[in-house]
Amino acid sequence: MSRKSILVVDDEKSQREILEMILSAEGYDVTTASSGEAAMKFVEKRHFDLVLTDLKMTGMSGLDLLKELTDYDKSIIVLLLTAHGSVDSAVDALRLGAFDYLQKPYDSEKLLETISRALKKLDTLDVEIISASPEMDKVKKLILKVANSNSTVLIRGESGTGKELIARSIHRNSPRSNSIFQAVNCAAINENLLESELFGHQKGSFTGAVSDKKGLFEIADGGTLFLDEIGELDISLQAKLLRALQEKQIRRVGGTKEIEVDARVVAATNRDLLKMTEDGRFREDLYYRLNVLSLEVPPLRDRASDIPLLMEYFIKKHTRNTKREIKLEKDAEKVLLEYGYPGNVRQLESAIERAILLCENDTITRDDLPPEMLQGSGGDGSDVFKLPAGGVNFEDVEKSLISQAMERTDNNITKSAKLLGLTFRTLQYRLEKYGIRRDSDETESDEDE
């Protein structure tokens, strides 16, 4: 593992030399700068894991340097040294994203302990993500980079890839971790009720509004608001969300008062929002406001090395409160390892949970797995999909699976969505995208929520 790099910033030469000696003796790669301006020149040339800066300096102060560093690279950890009389300024620095501060004269052991604790944030996630793949390692690193920011984050990925888990991980690794994490699925709530859910309402503003109600923006004040399936948000609500993000203010339904809110928004979607902006179904200004920081979660088929770990994890999870020790027969394990998972991690967990309930003698056999997983693996399904030697176009596979699901359910969208592990609206979108014929004028039912 490479040595952690630290940039020491102090306008007093003796202090720089003492700190360089202490930190170099601990094996850190140390660079020193005599001013905030000089520090930024170093940062622009190379990456530093941590910046240790004095608060009071001639020219650019430590607080100003913190702001510059945060704007330039949010993954850099900043630690401040401050005189006794500057504690208030140090507290302000914590609010701006500094990891911690130490008062002068500092104790060397305390300094090294604080630096060690700070650098552990680079290697540790506060929410466990079960993975061993290089693809998910990249995601983990991005989580740690974006966590310290207050900017909005857009998480993209197919249904069932674990976007909410990623959002929770961002929250738990952020300075807001001690505050609330509030999640809402924009596809699961009637659009007429979603405005009230997000922004709240005043008593009497509509039938059934028997009292004042806070919305999720107010409830999540100081914390994180996770907007799942943001692509399903009605166009009229998109304008109100944009205003809330830009102005940090909301107005309850039926209200006249502007309410200040400080909720960091993390949004997620399985839709192509950029394409939706071109089609006029999603506001372009809202898209760019949400897409300040972007994170892509790879589908399970692109990180097959995670499947064995996830299988083991889900077996333990669903037998945690029992005395059962579940084993996998080799044939069943082979099916699970080779399946394509259009429903991603959620589909794998569902298959494991089902198999645990059905299996006899605490051994999962291939017959305990869902029928759709057995197609193409020696099952008796007539619509077997065989993987060509040269690979496949995933959109063709997805279209085939959707067509099969619609066939089996007599074109019932709700039942097909459940079979595929998709939301009603997502399947509607896919049907339109692929031009798949549907005979039903069915509308979203309560069952799909």
C-alpha positions as CSV (number, residue, x, y, z in Angstrom):
1,M,0.0,0.0,0.0
2,S,1.4,3.5,-0.9
3,R,2.3,5.9,1.8
4,K,-0.4,8.5,2.8
5,S,0.5,12.0,1.6
6,I,0.2,15.0,3.9
7,L,0.6,18.7,3.1
8,V,1.6,20.8,6.1
9,V,0.8,24.5,5.8
10,D,2.1,27.1,8.3
11,D,3.7,30.5,7.8
12,E,6.2,29.8,10.6
13,K,9.2,27.9,9.4
14,S,10.0,26.3,12.8
15,Q,6.5,24.9,13.0
16,R,6.7,23.4,9.5
17,E,10.0,21.8,10.4
18,I,8.7,20.3,13.6
19,L,5.6,18.9,12.0
20,E,7.6,17.5,9.0
21,M,9.9,15.7,11.4
22,I,7.1,14.2,13.5
23,L,5.1,13.0,10.5
24,S,8.0,11.7,8.4
25,A,9.1,9.6,11.4
26,E,5.7,7.9,11.3
27,G,6.2,7.0,7.6
28,Y,4.0,9.7,6.0
29,D,5.0,11.3,2.7
30,V,5.2,15.0,3.9
31,T,5.3,18.2,1.8
32,T,5.4,21.7,3.4
33,A,4.0,25.0,2.3
34,S,4.6,28.5,3.8
35,S,1.2,29.9,2.8
36,G,-2.3,29.0,1.7
37,E,-1.5,30.3,-1.8
38,A,1.6,28.1,-2.0
39,A,-0.4,25.1,-0.7
40,M,-3.0,25.5,-3.5
41,K,-0.1,25.4,-6.1
42,F,1.1,22.1,-4.6
43,V,-2.5,20.7,-4.6
44,E,-3.0,21.6,-8.3
45,K,0.2,19.6,-9.2
46,R,-0.5,16.4,-7.1
47,H,-3.0,14.8,-4.9
48,F,-2.7,14.9,-1.1
49,D,-4.7,12.6,1.3
50,L,-4.7,15.2,4.1
51,V,-3.9,18.8,4.6
52,L,-2.8,20.0,8.0
53,T,-3.0,23.7,8.2
54,D,-2.6,26.5,10.7
55,L,-5.7,28.6,11.1
56,K,-4.1,32.0,11.5
57,M,-1.7,32.9,8.7
58,T,-0.7,36.0,6.8
59,G,-2.4,36.2,3.5
60,M,-4.8,33.3,3.0
61,S,-6.1,32.1,6.3
62,G,-6.6,28.4,7.1
63,L,-10.4,28.9,6.8
64,D,-10.0,30.4,3.4
65,L,-7.7,27.6,2.4
66,L,-10.3,25.1,3.6
67,K,-12.9,26.7,1.3
68,E,-10.5,26.6,-1.7
69,L,-9.6,22.9,-1.0
70,T,-13.3,21.9,-0.7
71,D,-14.1,23.6,-4.0
72,Y,-11.1,22.0,-5.7
73,D,-11.1,18.4,-4.4
74,K,-13.7,17.3,-1.9
75,S,-11.8,14.0,-1.1
76,I,-8.9,15.9,0.6
77,I,-9.2,15.7,4.4
78,V,-8.5,18.9,6.2
79,L,-7.2,19.1,9.8
80,L,-6.6,22.5,11.5
81,L,-4.2,23.8,14.2
82,T,-5.5,26.7,16.1
83,A,-4.5,29.0,19.0
84,H,-6.7,29.0,22.2
85,G,-8.4,32.2,21.2
86,S,-9.5,31.0,17.8
87,V,-11.7,28.1,18.8
88,D,-14.9,29.8,17.4
89,S,-13.2,30.0,14.0
90,A,-12.2,26.3,14.2
91,V,-15.8,25.4,14.9
92,D,-16.9,27.3,11.8
93,A,-14.3,25.2,9.9
94,L,-16.0,22.0,11.1
95,R,-19.2,23.3,9.7
96,L,-17.5,23.9,6.4
97,G,-16.2,20.3,6.2
98,A,-13.0,20.2,8.2
99,F,-12.4,16.8,9.8
100,D,-11.2,18.2,13.2
101,Y,-9.0,20.8,14.9
102,L,-6.3,20.7,17.5
103,Q,-5.4,23.5,19.9
104,K,-1.8,24.7,20.2
105,P,0.3,23.7,22.0
106,Y,-0.6,20.3,20.6
107,D,0.4,16.9,22.0
108,S,2.4,14.9,19.4
109,E,0.6,11.6,20.3
110,K,-2.8,13.3,20.1
111,L,-1.9,14.8,16.8
112,L,-0.8,11.5,15.3
113,E,-3.9,9.7,16.7
114,T,-6.2,12.3,15.1
115,I,-4.4,12.1,11.8
116,S,-4.6,8.3,11.9
117,R,-8.3,8.5,12.6
118,A,-8.9,10.9,9.8
119,L,-7.0,8.9,7.2
120,K,-9.0,5.8,8.1
121,K,-11.9,7.5,6.4
122,L,-10.2,6.9,3.1
123,D,-10.3,3.2,3.6
124,T,-13.4,2.5,5.5
125,L,-17.1,2.8,4.7
126,D,-19.6,3.2,7.6
127,V,-22.2,1.2,5.7
128,E,-21.1,-2.3,4.6
129,I,-21.3,-3.0,0.9
130,I,-20.8,-6.6,0.1
131,S,-18.4,-6.8,-2.8
132,A,-15.0,-7.9,-4.0
133,S,-15.1,-6.7,-7.6
134,P,-13.0,-3.9,-9.0
135,E,-16.2,-2.2,-10.3
136,M,-17.6,-1.8,-6.8
137,D,-14.2,-0.8,-5.4
138,K,-14.5,2.2,-7.7
139,V,-18.0,2.9,-6.4
140,K,-16.7,2.8,-2.8
141,K,-14.0,5.2,-3.5
142,L,-16.4,7.6,-5.1
143,I,-18.7,7.3,-2.1
144,L,-15.9,8.5,0.2
145,K,-15.1,11.3,-2.2
146,V,-18.6,12.7,-2.4
147,A,-19.6,12.1,1.2
148,N,-18.0,15.3,2.6
149,S,-19.7,17.6,0.2
150,N,-23.1,19.2,0.6
151,S,-23.7,19.0,-3.2
152,T,-26.5,17.0,-4.7
153,V,-25.6,13.5,-5.9
154,L,-27.3,11.6,-8.7
155,I,-26.9,7.8,-8.4
156,R,-27.6,5.9,-11.7
157,G,-28.2,2.2,-12.1
158,E,-30.7,-0.5,-13.0
159,S,-33.4,-1.6,-10.7
160,G,-32.2,-3.7,-7.9
161,T,-28.5,-2.7,-8.0
162,G,-28.6,-1.2,-4.5
163,K,-28.9,2.5,-5.1
164,E,-30.5,3.2,-1.7
165,L,-27.7,1.3,0.0
166,I,-25.2,3.6,-1.8
167,A,-27.3,6.7,-0.7
168,R,-27.2,5.5,2.9
169,S,-23.5,4.9,2.7
170,I,-23.0,8.5,1.4
171,H,-25.0,9.8,4.3
172,R,-23.3,7.7,7.0
173,N,-19.8,8.8,5.8
174,S,-20.8,12.5,5.7
175,P,-20.7,15.2,8.3
176,R,-24.5,14.8,8.4
177,S,-24.3,11.2,9.7
178,N,-25.7,12.1,13.1
179,S,-28.8,13.6,11.5
180,I,-31.7,11.9,9.8
181,F,-31.7,10.0,6.5
182,Q,-35.1,10.2,4.9
183,A,-36.0,8.2,1.8
184,V,-39.0,8.5,-0.5
185,N,-39.8,6.5,-3.7
186,C,-41.2,9.0,-6.2
187,A,-42.7,6.2,-8.2
188,A,-44.7,4.7,-5.3
189,I,-46.7,7.7,-4.3
190,N,-49.6,9.2,-6.2
191,E,-48.4,12.5,-7.8
192,N,-51.2,14.4,-6.1
193,L,-49.9,13.3,-2.7
194,L,-46.2,13.5,-3.5
195,E,-46.1,17.4,-3.3
196,S,-47.5,17.3,0.2
197,E,-45.1,14.4,1.1
198,L,-42.1,16.5,0.0
199,F,-43.1,20.0,1.0
200,G,-45.8,19.5,3.6
201,H,-49.2,21.2,3.8
202,Q,-51.3,23.6,5.8
203,K,-54.5,22.6,7.6
204,G,-57.5,23.0,5.2
205,S,-55.4,23.3,2.1
206,F,-57.2,20.3,0.5
207,T,-59.8,17.6,1.5
208,G,-58.3,15.5,4.3
209,A,-55.7,18.1,5.4
210,V,-57.0,18.2,9.0
211,S,-53.8,19.6,10.5
212,D,-50.5,21.2,9.5
213,K,-48.0,18.7,8.3
214,K,-44.2,18.9,7.8
215,G,-42.9,17.7,4.5
216,L,-39.8,15.5,4.1
217,F,-37.6,18.5,3.3
218,E,-38.3,19.9,6.7
219,I,-38.1,16.5,8.4
220,A,-34.7,15.9,6.8
221,D,-33.4,19.4,7.8
222,G,-29.7,19.0,8.6
223,G,-29.6,15.5,7.2
224,T,-30.1,13.8,3.9
225,L,-33.2,13.4,1.7
226,F,-33.0,10.5,-0.7
227,L,-35.3,10.8,-3.8
228,D,-35.5,7.4,-5.4
229,E,-36.9,6.9,-8.9
230,I,-36.5,10.7,-9.5
231,G,-37.2,10.1,-13.2
232,E,-40.8,9.4,-12.3
233,L,-41.4,12.9,-10.8
234,D,-44.2,14.8,-12.5
235,I,-43.0,17.7,-14.6
236,S,-45.0,20.2,-12.4
237,L,-43.2,19.0,-9.3
238,Q,-39.9,19.2,-11.0
239,A,-40.1,23.0,-11.0
240,K,-40.8,23.1,-7.2
241,L,-38.0,20.7,-6.5
242,L,-35.6,22.8,-8.6
243,R,-36.5,25.9,-6.5
244,A,-36.0,24.0,-3.3
245,L,-32.5,23.0,-4.4
246,Q,-31.5,26.4,-5.6
247,E,-33.1,28.6,-2.9
248,K,-32.9,26.2,0.0
249,Q,-36.5,27.2,0.7
250,I,-39.8,25.4,0.4
251,R,-43.5,26.5,0.7
252,R,-46.0,24.1,2.1
253,V,-49.1,23.3,0.0
254,G,-51.7,26.0,0.9
255,G,-49.0,28.0,2.7
256,T,-47.7,31.5,2.1
257,K,-44.6,31.4,4.2
258,E,-41.1,30.5,2.9
259,I,-39.4,27.9,5.1
260,E,-35.6,27.7,5.2
261,V,-34.4,24.0,4.8
262,D,-31.0,22.4,4.8
263,A,-31.4,18.9,3.5
264,R,-28.8,17.4,1.3
265,V,-30.5,15.7,-1.7
266,V,-29.3,12.4,-3.1
267,A,-31.4,11.2,-6.0
268,A,-31.4,7.9,-7.9
269,T,-32.8,6.7,-11.2
270,N,-32.8,3.8,-13.6
271,R,-33.9,6.1,-16.4
272,D,-31.8,8.0,-19.0
273,L,-32.5,11.5,-17.6
274,L,-30.5,13.2,-20.4
275,K,-32.6,11.5,-23.0
276,M,-35.7,12.4,-21.1
277,T,-34.7,16.1,-21.2
278,E,-34.3,15.8,-25.0
279,D,-37.9,14.4,-25.1
280,G,-39.2,17.2,-22.9
281,R,-40.1,14.8,-20.0
282,F,-37.5,16.0,-17.6
283,R,-36.4,19.6,-17.0
284,E,-32.9,20.2,-18.3
285,D,-32.1,22.8,-15.5
286,L,-33.2,20.3,-12.8
287,Y,-31.1,17.5,-14.4
288,Y,-27.9,19.6,-14.2
289,R,-28.8,20.7,-10.7
290,L,-29.1,17.1,-9.6
291,N,-26.1,15.9,-11.6
292,V,-23.5,18.0,-9.7
293,L,-21.9,14.7,-8.5
294,S,-22.7,11.5,-10.4
295,L,-22.2,7.9,-9.4
296,E,-22.9,4.9,-11.6
297,V,-23.8,1.5,-9.9
298,P,-22.8,-1.4,-12.2
299,P,-25.3,-4.2,-12.8
300,L,-24.7,-7.6,-11.1
301,R,-23.9,-9.2,-14.5
302,D,-20.9,-6.9,-14.8
303,R,-19.5,-7.9,-11.3
304,A,-19.9,-11.6,-11.2
305,S,-17.2,-12.0,-8.6
306,D,-19.6,-10.4,-6.1
307,I,-22.2,-13.2,-6.5
308,P,-20.5,-15.8,-4.2
309,L,-20.1,-13.2,-1.4
310,L,-23.7,-12.0,-1.8
311,M,-25.1,-15.6,-1.8
312,E,-23.3,-16.3,1.5
313,Y,-24.4,-13.0,2.9
314,F,-28.1,-13.5,2.0
315,I,-28.1,-17.0,3.4
316,K,-26.8,-15.8,6.7
317,K,-29.2,-12.8,6.7
318,H,-32.3,-14.9,6.2
319,T,-31.3,-17.6,8.7
320,R,-30.0,-15.2,11.3
321,N,-32.8,-15.8,13.8
322,T,-33.0,-19.5,13.2
323,K,-30.7,-22.5,14.1
324,R,-30.6,-23.6,10.5
325,E,-27.3,-24.1,8.7
326,I,-28.2,-23.9,5.0
327,K,-26.0,-25.5,2.4
328,L,-26.0,-25.1,-1.4
329,E,-25.9,-28.1,-3.7
330,K,-23.3,-27.7,-6.5
331,D,-26.0,-27.7,-9.2
332,A,-27.9,-24.9,-7.4
333,E,-24.7,-23.0,-6.9
334,K,-23.9,-23.3,-10.6
335,V,-27.3,-22.0,-11.6
336,L,-26.9,-19.0,-9.3
337,L,-23.4,-18.2,-10.5
338,E,-24.3,-18.4,-14.2
339,Y,-27.7,-16.6,-14.2
340,G,-27.9,-13.1,-15.8
341,Y,-29.9,-11.3,-13.1
342,P,-32.1,-8.8,-14.9
343,G,-33.4,-7.8,-11.5
344,N,-29.8,-7.5,-10.1
345,V,-29.0,-7.9,-6.4
346,R,-32.6,-7.7,-5.4
347,Q,-33.5,-10.6,-7.6
348,L,-30.6,-12.7,-6.1
349,E,-31.8,-12.0,-2.6
350,S,-35.3,-12.9,-3.5
351,A,-34.2,-16.2,-5.0
352,I,-32.1,-17.1,-1.9
353,E,-35.0,-16.2,0.5
354,R,-37.4,-18.3,-1.6
355,A,-35.0,-21.3,-1.7
356,I,-34.5,-21.2,2.1
357,L,-38.2,-21.4,2.6
358,L,-38.7,-24.3,0.2
359,C,-35.6,-26.4,0.7
360,E,-35.7,-29.7,2.6
361,N,-33.0,-31.0,4.9
362,D,-31.4,-27.5,5.0
363,T,-29.9,-28.0,1.5
364,I,-30.8,-25.8,-1.4
365,T,-31.2,-27.8,-4.6
366,R,-31.7,-26.4,-8.1
367,D,-35.4,-27.3,-7.8
368,D,-35.8,-24.8,-5.0
369,L,-34.8,-21.9,-7.2
370,P,-37.2,-19.8,-9.2
371,P,-38.3,-21.4,-12.5
372,E,-37.0,-18.5,-14.6
373,M,-33.5,-19.2,-13.3
374,L,-33.6,-22.8,-14.5
375,Q,-34.3,-21.8,-18.1
376,G,-31.1,-22.4,-20.1
377,S,-29.6,-24.5,-17.4
378,G,-31.2,-27.8,-18.1
379,G,-34.7,-26.8,-17.0
380,D,-37.8,-27.8,-18.9
381,G,-38.7,-24.3,-20.1
382,S,-39.4,-24.0,-23.8
383,D,-38.2,-20.4,-24.1
384,V,-34.6,-21.1,-23.2
385,F,-32.1,-18.3,-23.8
386,K,-28.6,-19.5,-24.8
387,L,-25.6,-17.2,-24.6
388,P,-23.9,-16.9,-28.0
389,A,-20.1,-17.4,-28.1
390,G,-19.6,-13.8,-29.2
391,G,-21.7,-12.3,-26.4
392,V,-25.1,-10.5,-26.6
393,N,-26.6,-7.1,-26.7
394,F,-28.2,-6.6,-23.3
395,E,-31.1,-4.6,-24.7
396,D,-32.0,-7.6,-26.8
397,V,-32.0,-9.8,-23.8
398,E,-34.1,-7.3,-21.8
399,K,-36.6,-7.0,-24.6
400,S,-36.9,-10.8,-24.8
401,L,-37.4,-11.1,-21.0
402,I,-40.1,-8.4,-21.0
403,S,-41.9,-10.0,-23.9
404,Q,-41.8,-13.4,-22.2
405,A,-43.2,-11.8,-19.0
406,M,-46.0,-10.1,-20.8
407,E,-46.9,-13.3,-22.6
408,R,-47.0,-15.3,-19.4
409,T,-49.3,-12.7,-17.7
410,D,-51.6,-12.1,-20.6
411,N,-50.2,-8.6,-21.0
412,N,-50.9,-7.6,-17.4
413,I,-48.3,-4.9,-16.7
414,T,-48.6,-5.1,-12.9
415,K,-48.0,-8.8,-12.8
416,S,-45.2,-8.6,-15.4
417,A,-43.5,-5.8,-13.4
418,K,-43.5,-8.0,-10.2
419,L,-42.2,-11.0,-12.2
420,L,-39.3,-8.9,-13.5
421,G,-38.6,-7.0,-10.2
422,L,-39.4,-3.6,-11.8
423,T,-41.8,-0.9,-10.8
424,F,-45.0,-0.4,-12.8
425,R,-43.8,2.9,-14.3
426,T,-40.4,1.5,-15.2
427,L,-42.0,-1.4,-17.1
428,Q,-44.3,1.1,-18.9
429,Y,-41.2,3.0,-20.0
430,R,-39.5,-0.2,-21.2
431,L,-42.6,-1.2,-23.1
432,E,-42.7,2.2,-24.9
433,K,-38.9,2.1,-25.4
434,Y,-38.9,-1.3,-27.1
435,G,-42.3,-0.9,-28.9
436,I,-43.7,-4.0,-27.3
437,R,-47.4,-4.3,-28.0
438,R,-49.8,-4.3,-25.0
439,D,-53.5,-5.0,-25.2
440,S,-54.3,-3.7,-21.8
441,D,-55.2,-0.1,-20.8
442,E,-54.3,-1.0,-17.2
443,T,-53.3,1.8,-14.8
444,E,-51.0,1.6,-11.8
445,S,-52.6,-0.3,-8.9
446,D,-52.0,-0.1,-5.2
447,E,-50.4,-3.6,-5.4
448,D,-47.5,-2.1,-7.3
449,E,-46.6,0.4,-4.7
